[in-house]
């Protein structure tokens, strides 16, 4: 169970870091090249404020845990020998 929760946290945190990196790079490109219309459109599509980004990360991790608990409870109902038997 700890491995599954760790996987959810790792995947969610990795997605968070990718969006954060894209936001920083877009802001850097706008600062370097100026306020061209193309970069302003990219900025409006990619850059997300920090508050909503952290809130989304927390919601995703917290809402995944009940699903993991339900999946574990269902998996624990099947005896191991029956799960390994071919039918």
N, C-alpha and C positions, 0 to 999 in steps of 0.2 A: 504494500500500500504506500509506503514511504517513497518507493521508486516511482510510482505513478504520480504522486503529488509533486515530487521533484521534477518529473518530466513536464508537467503542466506549468510549473513555475519557470522552468528553464525556457520552454518554448515561448511563453508569454513575455518573459523578460528579454529574450532575443528579439522578438517582434518589436518590443518597446525600443530597444537600442537601435534597430534598423530605422524606425520612424524618426527617432531623435537625431540620428546621423544624417538622414536626408533633410531634415529641417535645418540643421546647422549648415550643411553644405549649400542649400538653397539661399539661406541668408548671406552666406559668404559670397556666392556668385552675384547676388544682387548688389552687395557692397562693392565688389570688384568691378563689375561691368556697368553699374549704374542702374537706374530704374527703367529698363526697357520693358515694353509691354509683354514680351514673352516671359521674362522672369517674374513679372508681377502675376501673370496667370499661373505659372508654376508655383509661386509662393502661396497663392490662395488655395491651390489644390493640395499641396504637400505639408506646409507648415501648420502645426497644431500647437496651441498654447500648452504650457506645461501642466496646468491644473487639470484640464480634461483628459490629458494623456495619462497622468498618474491615476486619476479616478477610474479610467477604463481598465488600466492594468490591474488595479485592486479588484474591481468587479469581475473581471474575467477569471482571476485566480480563485476568488471566493465562490463564484457560481459553479466552477468546475468540481469543487470538492464534493457536494452532494451527489453529483452524477457518478463520481468515482466510488463513493461509499455504496451507492445502489448497485453498481456493477460488481463490486467486491461481494456484497451480500448475496447476489444472484449466483456468482461463481462458487461461493462457499456452500451452496445448497446441493451441488452435484458432488457425489463421492468421487475421490480421485481415481479409483479403479474403473468406475463407469465412464468417466471422462476419457480415459486412455483406451478403452475397449473399442475395437472396430465393429461397425455394424454393417 
